[in-house]
Amino acid sequence: MLKIRLRRPAATIGSAIAALAAGGLVALSFAGCGIVAPGPVDTIGEVDFDTPLAIPPLAESHVDADGTRVFAIDAQAGSTEFVPGVASETWGFNGSVLGPTLVADRGERVRVDITNSLDEPTTVHWHGMHLPAAMDGGPHQMITPGGTFAPDWIIDQPAATLWYHPHPHGETESHVAKGLAGLFLLHDEGERALGLPGRYGVDDIPVIVQDAGFSAEGVREDTQRGYAGGLGDELLVNGTRGPYLEVASELVRLRLLNASPARTYAFTWSDARPVELIATDGGLLEASVALDHVRLSPGERAEVLLRVAPGERVVLQSRMTAELAGLEPVVASMNGGADAFDVLEVRAAGELAPAASVPATLAEITDFDVADVATTRSFELGDSFEINGEAMDMGRIDETVTVDTLERWVVENPNAVPHSFHVHDVQFRIASIDGVAPPPELAGWKDTIFTEPETTYELLMRFDDYADPSTPYMYHCHLLWHEDQGMMGQFAVVEPGQRATMSEGTHHEH
């Protein structure tokens, strides 16, 4: 917990408008959106680290007679004591906050029996998962209060750290902020053979990072809103306030998930040791990459390795700067781009189990052949929560994709404000950023990217299967308030010569 109460200062509406206008923002009605832009916050050195890190339990499962692995999750309201004896209203899956970690192997058929015990409709979306559109858990698969949904599919993608969360149109930020989120870990033979840390909760650690606000008494409260969305001035890790992690192995694998609705983090170590990145959203990199920080926008994941010496302590921190965010300083300061946090203290035991060296090659990633690109589409991210000048329409298909084709999606953020871009169903490769090849940390499989202002991203993605003309997938900004305001579109995957059965909007392809 915080030794000193650090209540984030707020800028006035007038100064927010003036500052953002100076930074290049043109169109937004701040008063109508209720924005009181938050100022910078810094908790470095102010966190007690007096609570053991909670580890979400592994989800129980059984295998049916037909070989399907079956899980069960229940979305429910509850209360959580982030401070002993002080209850806060929260939501969770199979508990009061967050949800259990689901684990499956490549090639398995899985089914998740979902119950909605909340008083309002919700969904469960499998973020990063390749699966049929009807099972995706987007806004077309709403579960009514007391209702159930049982999506099933075959795991057909590499080992990766994925996650699940609600996706109701217009309410996603609220549902996730209340605590509905959990991990879905995939394994395969190649990953298991590498000898990486793999004992869940022992040397393979989930690290679900969320920002939040608290009253002086320790009750969780609403966060202040910048242009990016709701921004809290404290962090929770796996639902734990002021967490520490005790480890007994010299090599630890941390699975980082940015489950915050709006905040982007720049994760680094307190002693400036390199951050050893081994995997991004869609799985392992070809080789580990040593970095001074790992930047994760909402929805992005990263797997990092930490090698510790007996008895030492090191703190995982986030140190965002305007430069790292690609933002003008005044815009960064009001959207979390100048904030610094102590996140998690890692405490090594006096005696540590030895660990093998990390293989030089982690995975083989075959590049797409750009000569195979069948279609190029363009997506412009607007500063008024639109994509290509249009807000989300549940009854409109914006793009129609032909199954078993490679596509190039050109995503541009022409503004001075932050956005991100997430595509359902597929993992993509970043071909270029402003015409330049991506750095090694962005060269693997991705499903979500932070789109820096005035920057263009060229993405390559292949739609191998799961044609369904009547059920769409989503693409959207994963700053959840932006998504809720309509910064989202729909695409259908169809057979050659087929058209989507929903109405189709303007197609941006050539």
Beta strands, then each sheet from edge to edge (+ up, - down):
strand 1: 51-52
strand 2: 61-63
strand 3: 69-83
strand 4: 86-93
strand 5: 102-105
strand 6: 109-116
strand 7: 125-127
strand 8: 148-149
strand 9: 152-154
strand 10: 160-165
strand 11: 182-187
strand 12: 204-214
strand 13: 220-221
strand 14: 224-226
strand 15: 229-231
strand 16: 234-237
strand 17: 240-241
strand 18: 243-249
strand 19: 251-258
strand 20: 265-269
strand 21: 275-280
strand 22: 283-291
strand 23: 294-296
strand 24: 301-307
strand 25: 313-319
strand 26: 340-353
strand 27: 373-380
strand 28: 396-397
strand 29: 399-402
strand 30: 405-413
strand 31: 419-423
strand 32: 429-433
strand 33: 448-451
strand 34: 455-463
strand 35: 473-476
strand 36: 488-494
strand 37: 503-504
sheet 1: 1+ 18+ 26+ 25- 20+ 23-
sheet 2: 2+ 3- 4+
sheet 3: 2+ 3- 6- 8+
sheet 4: 2+ 3- 6- 9+
sheet 5: 5+ 11+ 10- 7+
sheet 6: 13+ 12- 16+ 17-
sheet 7: 13+ 12- 19- 24+ 21- 22+
sheet 8: 14+ 15-
sheet 9: 27+ 30+ 34- 32+
sheet 10: 28+ 37+
sheet 11: 29+ 36+ 35- 31+ 33-
end
